[in-house]
Amino acid sequence: MTSAAPLQAGTEAPDFTLGSTSGESVTLSGFREKQNVLLAFFPLAFTGVCTSEMCAFSDGFDEFLGAGVQVLPISVDAVPSLKEFRSKHHMKTELLSDFKREASAAFGVLRPDTFFSNRAYFLIDKAGMIRWSYVEETPGTKRENAELLDAIRAVGL
């Protein structure tokens, strides 16, 4: 159960600014007119499926960039926890902290039963529009990089 219906393709992506493992804040609108973005909400750092997914994003880092897409993984974990998670698994991508749950709520993927986000993906074009989205039925499942790259190609980004 989520707090609101997840946003769908054809919707303008709500803007947010979140802390990052880089030490800098990341604002979604800062990518407008510059780069397509894949938001990848994940429930919690240091859990099995999330670790597998984030390591896969790291392994496929160059493929996503080659497809013209910046992957922005987001969880409700605090920045220090995400920094340790990223360091422990030698991840290439920076991780974003939605500690106040504002982005998760805005995209309709905050789970009121656990107060973390469901695993969900939102492909956002350079104009700030959601072009594709997918929300997992349970937090214990994830899309593979190949499926995500197929979705990127399918929408013509």
C-alpha positions in Angstrom: 0.0 0.0 0.0 1.3 3.5 -0.9 0.2 6.8 0.5 -1.0 8.0 -2.9 -1.3 6.6 -6.4 2.1 6.4 -8.1 2.7 8.9 -10.8 2.3 7.7 -14.3 3.9 8.4 -17.7 2.7 11.8 -19.2 2.9 13.5 -15.8 5.4 16.3 -15.0 7.9 15.0 -12.4 7.7 16.9 -9.1 10.9 18.7 -8.3 12.9 17.9 -5.2 16.3 18.6 -3.7 17.9 15.7 -1.8 21.2 15.2 0.0 23.7 13.0 -1.8 26.6 10.7 -1.0 28.7 13.2 -2.9 28.2 15.7 -0.1 26.3 17.9 -2.5 22.5 18.4 -2.8 20.9 17.1 -6.0 17.9 18.9 -7.5 15.9 17.1 -10.1 15.2 20.2 -12.1 18.9 20.7 -12.4 18.9 18.0 -15.1 16.3 19.7 -17.3 17.5 20.4 -20.8 20.7 18.5 -19.9 20.1 14.9 -19.3 17.4 12.2 -19.0 17.1 10.7 -15.5 16.0 7.3 -14.1 14.8 7.7 -10.6 15.2 4.4 -8.8 13.5 4.4 -5.4 14.7 1.5 -3.2 13.5 0.6 0.3 16.6 0.4 2.5 20.3 0.2 2.2 22.2 -3.0 3.4 19.2 -5.3 2.5 19.6 -8.2 0.1 17.6 -7.1 -2.9 18.6 -3.4 -2.5 22.3 -4.4 -2.4 21.9 -6.5 -5.5 20.1 -3.8 -7.3 22.5 -1.0 -6.4 25.5 -3.1 -7.3 23.8 -3.9 -10.7 23.4 -0.2 -11.3 27.1 0.3 -10.6 28.0 -2.6 -12.9 25.8 -1.0 -15.6 26.8 2.6 -14.9 28.4 3.1 -18.3 25.5 1.4 -20.2 23.0 3.8 -18.7 25.2 6.8 -19.4 25.7 5.5 -22.9 21.9 5.5 -23.3 21.9 9.1 -22.2 20.4 8.5 -18.8 21.7 9.4 -15.3 20.5 6.9 -12.7 19.5 8.5 -9.4 18.9 5.8 -6.7 16.8 7.2 -3.8 16.1 5.7 -0.4 14.9 7.0 3.0 18.2 6.2 4.6 20.2 9.0 6.1 23.2 10.3 4.0 25.8 8.8 6.4 24.3 5.3 6.1 24.1 5.7 2.3 27.8 6.7 2.2 28.8 3.6 4.1 26.6 1.4 1.9 28.1 2.9 -1.2 31.6 2.6 0.1 31.2 -1.0 1.3 30.1 -2.1 -2.2 32.3 0.2 -4.3 29.3 1.7 -6.1 29.9 4.1 -9.0 26.6 5.9 -8.8 25.8 8.5 -6.0 22.9 7.7 -3.8 20.3 10.2 -2.7 18.7 10.4 0.8 14.9 11.1 1.0 15.2 11.1 4.8 12.1 13.4 5.2 10.2 11.1 2.7 9.1 14.1 0.6 10.2 12.7 -2.8 8.7 9.3 -2.0 5.4 10.8 -1.1 5.4 13.2 -4.1 5.9 10.3 -6.5 3.3 8.1 -4.7 5.6 5.4 -3.6 5.9 5.9 0.2 4.6 2.9 2.1 2.5 4.0 5.1 2.9 0.6 6.7 6.7 0.7 6.8 7.4 4.4 6.2 10.0 3.6 3.5 9.5 3.7 -0.3 8.4 0.9 -2.5 10.8 -0.1 -5.2 9.9 2.0 -8.2 11.3 3.4 -11.3 10.5 6.7 -13.1 12.2 7.6 -16.4 12.2 11.4 -16.8 13.1 13.2 -20.0 15.0 16.4 -20.4 11.8 18.4 -20.4 10.9 17.0 -16.9 8.2 14.7 -18.0 7.8 11.1 -16.8 8.0 9.0 -19.9 7.8 5.5 -18.2 7.2 4.2 -14.7 7.1 0.9 -13.0 6.3 0.2 -9.4 7.1 -3.3 -8.0 4.2 -5.2 -6.4 6.5 -5.9 -3.4 9.8 -4.4 -2.2 11.5 -7.8 -2.6 11.4 -7.7 -6.4 13.4 -5.6 -8.8 13.8 -4.9 -12.5 17.0 -6.1 -14.2 19.3 -3.5 -16.0 18.4 -5.1 -19.3 14.7 -4.4 -18.7 15.3 -0.8 -17.7 17.6 -0.3 -20.7 14.8 -1.8 -23.0 12.3 0.7 -21.5 14.7 3.6 -22.2 15.0 2.5 -25.8 11.2 1.9 -26.1 10.4 5.5 -25.2 13.0 6.8 -27.6 15.3 8.6 -25.2 
